[in-house]
Amino acid sequence: MFKFLFRKKEIEAIKETQRETVERAVKELNEILEGMAEKARISVDLQSGLIDVDLPEQMPDEALALPAPEKAETATKSEETPDEEKPAAA
């Protein structure tokens, strides 16, 4: 019944040259950056040849998933009650 699980399949790895890898990565990065409302700052270190992407503090999809920082701080402060407001035990 499950003989297909034990068959050996020849898996051929897709080989990608360094040029193809860089072209694909740049294309994907450009597609992502193009769709962003608040653009990221990109810099290139000419000595090392490395690229640095400085993203906004909060991305749009993160804003949908998390509560706003002000609301979270306000909720935490309102939950805390000082000891002075509690009635003294007799």
N, CA, C and O atoms as CSV, one atom per row, in Angstrom:
chain,resi,resn,atom,element,x,y,z
A,1,MET,N,N,0.812,-1.193,0.000
A,1,MET,CA,C,0.000,0.000,0.000
A,1,MET,C,C,0.862,1.266,0.000
A,1,MET,O,O,0.582,2.203,-0.748
A,2,PHE,N,N,1.908,1.299,0.833
A,2,PHE,CA,C,2.748,2.483,0.930
A,2,PHE,C,C,4.110,2.270,0.266
A,2,PHE,O,O,5.115,2.816,0.722
A,3,LYS,N,N,4.142,1.502,-0.778
A,3,LYS,CA,C,5.403,1.216,-1.457
A,3,LYS,C,C,6.027,2.482,-2.045
A,3,LYS,O,O,7.249,2.574,-2.163
A,4,PHE,N,N,5.195,3.456,-2.413
A,4,PHE,CA,C,5.719,4.687,-3.004
A,4,PHE,C,C,6.601,5.453,-2.017
A,4,PHE,O,O,7.446,6.243,-2.437
A,5,LEU,N,N,6.417,5.231,-0.708
A,5,LEU,CA,C,7.230,5.917,0.279
A,5,LEU,C,C,8.672,5.411,0.294
A,5,LEU,O,O,9.598,6.148,0.634
A,6,PHE,N,N,8.846,4.162,-0.075
A,6,PHE,CA,C,10.162,3.547,0.037
A,6,PHE,C,C,10.936,3.551,-1.277
A,6,PHE,O,O,12.085,3.114,-1.326
A,7,ARG,N,N,10.313,4.041,-2.330
A,7,ARG,CA,C,11.025,4.154,-3.605
A,7,ARG,C,C,12.031,5.274,-3.523
A,7,ARG,O,O,11.791,6.294,-2.877
A,8,LYS,N,N,13.146,5.085,-4.170
A,8,LYS,CA,C,14.161,6.128,-4.203
A,8,LYS,C,C,13.948,6.961,-5.459
A,8,LYS,O,O,13.924,6.453,-6.580
A,9,LYS,N,N,13.797,8.238,-5.231
A,9,LYS,CA,C,13.631,9.162,-6.348
A,9,LYS,C,C,14.935,9.911,-6.536
A,9,LYS,O,O,15.601,10.291,-5.573
A,10,GLU,N,N,15.273,10.111,-7.760
A,10,GLU,CA,C,16.453,10.915,-8.039
A,10,GLU,C,C,16.040,12.381,-8.030
A,10,GLU,O,O,15.245,12.832,-8.855
A,11,ILE,N,N,16.590,13.090,-7.097
A,11,ILE,CA,C,16.284,14.507,-6.978
A,11,ILE,C,C,17.438,15.285,-7.604
A,11,ILE,O,O,18.590,15.158,-7.190
A,12,GLU,N,N,17.112,16.069,-8.578
A,12,GLU,CA,C,18.129,16.858,-9.242
A,12,GLU,C,C,18.120,18.266,-8.671
A,12,GLU,O,O,17.121,18.980,-8.757
A,13,ALA,N,N,19.242,18.652,-8.090
A,13,ALA,CA,C,19.350,19.982,-7.499
A,13,ALA,C,C,19.462,21.027,-8.601
A,13,ALA,O,O,20.151,20.824,-9.601
A,14,ILE,N,N,18.784,22.130,-8.405
A,14,ILE,CA,C,18.855,23.220,-9.365
A,14,ILE,C,C,20.093,24.041,-9.022
A,14,ILE,O,O,20.211,24.594,-7.928
A,15,LYS,N,N,20.992,24.107,-9.962
A,15,LYS,CA,C,22.225,24.858,-9.726
A,15,LYS,C,C,22.046,26.274,-10.253
A,15,LYS,O,O,21.572,26.501,-11.365
A,16,GLU,N,N,22.443,27.207,-9.413
A,16,GLU,CA,C,22.293,28.612,-9.752
A,16,GLU,C,C,23.671,29.263,-9.668
A,16,GLU,O,O,24.383,29.089,-8.679
A,17,THR,N,N,24.041,30.002,-10.690
A,17,THR,CA,C,25.333,30.684,-10.659
A,17,THR,C,C,25.263,31.866,-9.703
A,17,THR,O,O,24.176,32.284,-9.305
A,18,GLN,N,N,26.414,32.400,-9.338
A,18,GLN,CA,C,26.439,33.566,-8.456
A,18,GLN,C,C,25.733,34.750,-9.105
A,18,GLN,O,O,25.031,35.502,-8.428
A,19,ARG,N,N,25.912,34.920,-10.401
A,19,ARG,CA,C,25.254,36.011,-11.116
A,19,ARG,C,C,23.732,35.859,-11.029
A,19,ARG,O,O,23.028,36.834,-10.764
A,20,GLU,N,N,23.230,34.661,-11.247
A,20,GLU,CA,C,21.785,34.421,-11.180
A,20,GLU,C,C,21.260,34.649,-9.762
A,20,GLU,O,O,20.162,35.174,-9.577
A,21,THR,N,N,22.051,34.249,-8.765
A,21,THR,CA,C,21.652,34.447,-7.370
A,21,THR,C,C,21.538,35.929,-7.044
A,21,THR,O,O,20.556,36.352,-6.435
A,22,VAL,N,N,22.526,36.722,-7.438
A,22,VAL,CA,C,22.519,38.153,-7.168
A,22,VAL,C,C,21.374,38.826,-7.919
A,22,VAL,O,O,20.666,39.656,-7.348
A,23,GLU,N,N,21.185,38.479,-9.187
A,23,GLU,CA,C,20.103,39.078,-9.974
A,23,GLU,C,C,18.744,38.760,-9.364
A,23,GLU,O,O,17.878,39.632,-9.302
A,24,ARG,N,N,18.546,37.527,-8.913
A,24,ARG,CA,C,17.276,37.132,-8.295
A,24,ARG,C,C,17.057,37.888,-6.992
A,24,ARG,O,O,15.957,38.378,-6.736
A,25,ALA,N,N,18.108,37.987,-6.158
A,25,ALA,CA,C,17.989,38.663,-4.865
A,25,ALA,C,C,17.679,40.149,-5.048
A,25,ALA,O,O,16.841,40.700,-4.334
A,26,VAL,N,N,18.348,40.799,-6.001
A,26,VAL,CA,C,18.105,42.222,-6.250
A,26,VAL,C,C,16.691,42.426,-6.778
A,26,VAL,O,O,16.016,43.382,-6.396
A,27,LYS,N,N,16.248,41.542,-7.644
A,27,LYS,CA,C,14.885,41.647,-8.187
A,27,LYS,C,C,13.851,41.512,-7.063
A,27,LYS,O,O,12.899,42.289,-6.996
A,28,GLU,N,N,14.040,40.527,-6.187
A,28,GLU,CA,C,13.112,40.328,-5.070
A,28,GLU,C,C,13.132,41.526,-4.125
A,28,GLU,O,O,12.081,41.976,-3.667
A,29,LEU,N,N,14.322,42.041,-3.833
A,29,LEU,CA,C,14.432,43.200,-2.949
A,29,LEU,C,C,13.746,44.420,-3.545
A,29,LEU,O,O,13.050,45.149,-2.838
A,30,ASN,N,N,13.936,44.647,-4.842
A,30,ASN,CA,C,13.293,45.779,-5.510
A,30,ASN,C,C,11.770,45.647,-5.500
A,30,ASN,O,O,11.068,46.645,-5.339
A,31,GLU,N,N,11.253,44.432,-5.670
A,31,GLU,CA,C,9.804,44.220,-5.636
A,31,GLU,C,C,9.245,44.553,-4.252
A,31,GLU,O,O,8.176,45.152,-4.134
A,32,ILE,N,N,9.967,44.164,-3.223
A,32,ILE,CA,C,9.518,44.441,-1.853
A,32,ILE,C,C,9.564,45.936,-1.567
A,32,ILE,O,O,8.604,46.505,-1.046
A,33,LEU,N,N,10.690,46.575,-1.913
A,33,LEU,CA,C,10.855,48.008,-1.637
A,33,LEU,C,C,9.868,48.860,-2.431
A,33,LEU,O,O,9.426,49.906,-1.957
A,34,GLU,N,N,9.529,48.419,-3.622
A,34,GLU,CA,C,8.587,49.162,-4.459
A,34,GLU,C,C,7.199,49.224,-3.822
A,34,GLU,O,O,6.493,50.222,-3.965
A,35,GLY,N,N,6.811,48.173,-3.129
A,35,GLY,CA,C,5.485,48.119,-2.532
A,35,GLY,C,C,5.372,48.781,-1.177
A,35,GLY,O,O,4.275,48.853,-0.622
A,36,MET,N,N,6.472,49.267,-0.626
A,36,MET,CA,C,6.454,49.876,0.704
A,36,MET,C,C,5.970,51.317,0.634
A,36,MET,O,O,6.385,52.078,-0.239
A,37,ALA,N,N,5.092,51.685,1.559
A,37,ALA,CA,C,4.599,53.059,1.612
A,37,ALA,C,C,5.703,53.992,2.117
A,37,ALA,O,O,5.965,55.038,1.524
A,38,GLU,N,N,6.340,53.598,3.214
A,38,GLU,CA,C,7.462,54.369,3.754
A,38,GLU,C,C,8.733,53.677,3.288
A,38,GLU,O,O,9.015,52.544,3.676
A,39,LYS,N,N,9.493,54.366,2.457
A,39,LYS,CA,C,10.654,53.749,1.821
A,39,LYS,C,C,11.808,53.560,2.808
A,39,LYS,O,O,12.006,54.354,3.727
A,40,ALA,N,N,12.553,52.491,2.585
A,40,ALA,CA,C,13.730,52.205,3.392
A,40,ALA,C,C,14.926,52.975,2.847
A,40,ALA,O,O,14.966,53.319,1.665
A,41,ARG,N,N,15.896,53.243,3.711
A,41,ARG,CA,C,17.128,53.899,3.285
A,41,ARG,C,C,18.150,52.809,2.984
A,41,ARG,O,O,18.389,51.928,3.811
A,42,ILE,N,N,18.743,52.871,1.816
A,42,ILE,CA,C,19.697,51.858,1.384
A,42,ILE,C,C,21.061,52.518,1.208
A,42,ILE,O,O,21.181,53.569,0.578
A,43,SER,N,N,22.080,51.887,1.773
A,43,SER,CA,C,23.432,52.411,1.608
A,43,SER,C,C,24.357,51.260,1.223
A,43,SER,O,O,24.102,50.098,1.538
A,44,VAL,N,N,25.447,51.621,0.528
A,44,VAL,CA,C,26.423,50.638,0.083
A,44,VAL,C,C,27.779,51.025,0.643
A,44,VAL,O,O,28.229,52.159,0.481
A,45,ASP,N,N,28.424,50.076,1.301
A,45,ASP,CA,C,29.783,50.286,1.794
A,45,ASP,C,C,30.728,49.942,0.650
A,45,ASP,O,O,30.864,48.774,0.286
A,46,LEU,N,N,31.379,50.948,0.084
A,46,LEU,CA,C,32.210,50.740,-1.096
A,46,LEU,C,C,33.464,49.923,-0.803
A,46,LEU,O,O,33.987,49.261,-1.699
A,47,GLN,N,N,33.952,49.956,0.426
A,47,GLN,CA,C,35.148,49.185,0.759
A,47,GLN,C,C,34.840,47.694,0.867
A,47,GLN,O,O,35.576,46.866,0.329
A,48,SER,N,N,33.764,47.352,1.554
A,48,SER,CA,C,33.428,45.935,1.726
A,48,SER,C,C,32.502,45.426,0.635
A,48,SER,O,O,32.432,44.221,0.390
A,49,GLY,N,N,31.781,46.343,-0.031
A,49,GLY,CA,C,30.837,45.937,-1.069
A,49,GLY,C,C,29.515,45.432,-0.520
A,49,GLY,O,O,28.722,44.837,-1.250
A,50,LEU,N,N,29.274,45.667,0.762
A,50,LEU,CA,C,28.037,45.202,1.391
A,50,LEU,C,C,26.941,46.253,1.293
A,50,LEU,O,O,27.208,47.455,1.281
A,51,ILE,N,N,25.704,45.777,1.223
A,51,ILE,CA,C,24.531,46.638,1.150
A,51,ILE,C,C,23.865,46.641,2.515
A,51,ILE,O,O,23.726,45.589,3.139
A,52,ASP,N,N,23.452,47.808,2.982
A,52,ASP,CA,C,22.742,47.929,4.255
A,52,ASP,C,C,21.382,48.550,3.982
A,52,ASP,O,O,21.281,49.596,3.340
A,53,VAL,N,N,20.334,47.893,4.478
A,53,VAL,CA,C,18.972,48.397,4.308
A,53,VAL,C,C,18.473,48.828,5.677
A,53,VAL,O,O,18.342,48.010,6.587
A,54,ASP,N,N,18.196,50.118,5.817
A,54,ASP,CA,C,17.686,50.674,7.068
A,54,ASP,C,C,16.165,50.769,6.941
A,54,ASP,O,O,15.638,51.676,6.297
A,55,LEU,N,N,15.473,49.820,7.565
A,55,LEU,CA,C,14.013,49.742,7.458
A,55,LEU,C,C,13.337,50.715,8.409
A,55,LEU,O,O,13.934,51.124,9.405
A,56,PRO,N,N,12.093,51.091,8.111
A,56,PRO,CA,C,11.339,51.936,9.048
A,56,PRO,C,C,11.188,51.223,10.388
A,56,PRO,O,O,11.314,50.002,10.473
A,57,GLU,N,N,10.918,52.003,11.430
A,57,GLU,CA,C,10.815,51.409,12.768
A,57,GLU,C,C,9.710,50.354,12.839
A,57,GLU,O,O,9.863,49.333,13.509
A,58,GLN,N,N,8.606,50.602,12.151
A,58,GLN,CA,C,7.520,49.630,12.151
A,58,GLN,C,C,7.015,49.457,10.726
A,58,GLN,O,O,6.698,50.428,10.040
A,59,MET,N,N,6.946,48.217,10.302
A,59,MET,CA,C,6.469,47.898,8.963
A,59,MET,C,C,4.936,47.842,8.986
A,59,MET,O,O,4.351,47.582,10.037
A,60,PRO,N,N,4.275,48.081,7.842
A,60,PRO,CA,C,2.807,48.090,7.813
A,60,PRO,C,C,2.172,46.789,8.295
A,60,PRO,O,O,1.158,46.827,8.992
A,61,ASP,N,N,2.745,45.640,7.942
A,61,ASP,CA,C,2.152,44.382,8.383
A,61,ASP,C,C,2.346,44.165,9.879
A,61,ASP,O,O,1.531,43.490,10.508
A,62,GLU,N,N,3.397,44.714,10.459
A,62,GLU,CA,C,3.591,44.632,11.902
A,62,GLU,C,C,2.594,45.523,12.620
A,62,GLU,O,O,2.146,45.189,13.717
A,63,ALA,N,N,2.242,46.643,12.023
A,63,ALA,CA,C,1.283,47.562,12.634
A,63,ALA,C,C,-0.087,46.911,12.748
A,63,ALA,O,O,-0.836,47.199,13.682
A,64,LEU,N,N,-0.420,46.041,11.811
A,64,LEU,CA,C,-1.719,45.362,11.855
A,64,LEU,C,C,-1.732,44.266,12.912
A,64,LEU,O,O,-2.784,43.956,13.471
A,65,ALA,N,N,-0.570,43.676,13.192
A,65,ALA,CA,C,-0.518,42.531,14.091
A,65,ALA,C,C,-0.329,42.918,15.552
A,65,ALA,O,O,-0.679,42.141,16.440
A,66,LEU,N,N,0.213,44.094,15.818
A,66,LEU,CA,C,0.535,44.471,17.188
A,66,LEU,C,C,-0.269,45.686,17.627
A,66,LEU,O,O,-0.657,46.504,16.793
A,67,PRO,N,N,-0.522,45.813,18.919
A,67,PRO,CA,C,-1.187,47.027,19.388
A,67,PRO,C,C,-0.233,48.209,19.290
A,67,PRO,O,O,0.986,48.038,19.318
A,68,ALA,N,N,-0.782,49.379,19.178
A,68,ALA,CA,C,0.034,50.590,19.104
A,68,ALA,C,C,0.795,50.759,20.415
A,68,ALA,O,O,0.253,50.441,21.473
A,69,PRO,N,N,2.033,51.248,20.380
A,69,PRO,CA,C,2.826,51.376,21.604
A,69,PRO,C,C,2.160,52.249,22.660
A,69,PRO,O,O,2.235,51.917,23.843
A,70,GLU,N,N,1.503,53.365,22.281
A,70,GLU,CA,C,0.857,54.235,23.261
A,70,GLU,C,C,-0.282,53.505,23.966
A,70,GLU,O,O,-0.443,53.634,25.180
A,71,LYS,N,N,-1.060,52.750,23.225
A,71,LYS,CA,C,-2.183,52.025,23.822
A,71,LYS,C,C,-1.692,50.960,24.785
A,71,LYS,O,O,-2.281,50.761,25.847
A,72,ALA,N,N,-0.616,50.276,24.422
A,72,ALA,CA,C,-0.079,49.222,25.284
A,72,ALA,C,C,0.443,49.824,26.585
A,72,ALA,O,O,0.219,49.256,27.653
A,73,GLU,N,N,1.135,50.964,26.517
A,73,GLU,CA,C,1.648,51.616,27.723
A,73,GLU,C,C,0.509,52.119,28.602
A,73,GLU,O,O,0.572,51.993,29.824
A,74,THR,N,N,-0.526,52.685,27.998
A,74,THR,CA,C,-1.665,53.209,28.750
A,74,THR,C,C,-2.396,52.069,29.454
A,74,THR,O,O,-2.784,52.201,30.615
A,75,ALA,N,N,-2.583,50.957,28.758
A,75,ALA,CA,C,-3.280,49.810,29.346
A,75,ALA,C,C,-2.483,49.258,30.523
A,75,ALA,O,O,-3.066,48.889,31.542
A,76,THR,N,N,-1.174,49.197,30.397
A,76,THR,CA,C,-0.344,48.682,31.476
A,76,THR,C,C,-0.415,49.604,32.682
A,76,THR,O,O,-0.493,49.124,33.813
A,77,LYS,N,N,-0.389,50.913,32.471
A,77,LYS,CA,C,-0.443,51.866,33.568
A,77,LYS,C,C,-1.799,51.849,34.262
A,77,LYS,O,O,-1.865,51.997,35.483
A,78,SER,N,N,-2.884,51.669,33.505
A,78,SER,CA,C,-4.209,51.678,34.108
A,78,SER,C,C,-4.459,50.408,34.921
A,78,SER,O,O,-5.245,50.422,35.868
A,79,GLU,N,N,-3.797,49.319,34.556
A,79,GLU,CA,C,-3.972,48.076,35.311
A,79,GLU,C,C,-3.266,48.144,36.662
A,79,GLU,O,O,-3.699,47.520,37.630
A,80,GLU,N,N,-2.170,48.911,36.718
A,80,GLU,CA,C,-1.434,49.044,37.970
A,80,GLU,C,C,-2.158,50.024,38.887
A,80,GLU,O,O,-2.541,51.112,38.459
A,81,THR,N,N,-2.339,49.646,40.117
A,81,THR,CA,C,-2.963,50.551,41.086
A,81,THR,C,C,-1.975,50.787,42.213
A,81,THR,O,O,-1.387,49.834,42.725
A,82,PRO,N,N,-1.783,52.024,42.604
A,82,PRO,CA,C,-0.850,52.302,43.714
A,82,PRO,C,C,-1.404,51.745,45.019
A,82,PRO,O,O,-2.612,51.564,45.172
A,83,ASP,N,N,-0.501,51.478,45.952
A,83,ASP,CA,C,-0.890,50.917,47.244
A,83,ASP,C,C,-1.751,51.897,48.046
A,83,ASP,O,O,-2.525,51.464,48.900
A,84,GLU,N,N,-1.637,53.195,47.793
A,84,GLU,CA,C,-2.384,54.201,48.551
A,84,GLU,C,C,-3.887,54.087,48.310
A,84,GLU,O,O,-4.681,54.399,49.198
A,85,GLU,N,N,-4.285,53.642,47.113
A,85,GLU,CA,C,-5.715,53.571,46.802
A,85,GLU,C,C,-6.389,52.366,47.429
A,85,GLU,O,O,-7.616,52.330,47.528
A,86,LYS,N,N,-5.609,51.375,47.858
A,86,LYS,CA,C,-6.205,50.179,48.437
A,86,LYS,C,C,-6.657,50.483,49.865
A,86,LYS,O,O,-5.961,51.171,50.611
A,87,PRO,N,N,-7.834,49.961,50.240
A,87,PRO,CA,C,-8.289,50.200,51.623
A,87,PRO,C,C,-7.406,49.458,52.619
A,87,PRO,O,O,-6.936,48.352,52.354
A,88,ALA,N,N,-7.195,50.083,53.758
A,88,ALA,CA,C,-6.345,49.489,54.777
A,88,ALA,C,C,-7.113,48.399,55.492
A,88,ALA,O,O,-8.301,48.549,55.778
A,89,ALA,N,N,-6.435,47.302,55.780
A,89,ALA,CA,C,-7.069,46.182,56.495
A,89,ALA,C,C,-7.166,46.532,57.968
A,89,ALA,O,O,-6.206,47.052,58.538
A,90,ALA,N,N,-8.315,46.257,58.606
A,90,ALA,CA,C,-8.514,46.616,60.010
A,90,ALA,C,C,-8.199,45.483,60.923
A,90,ALA,O,O,-8.315,45.621,62.141
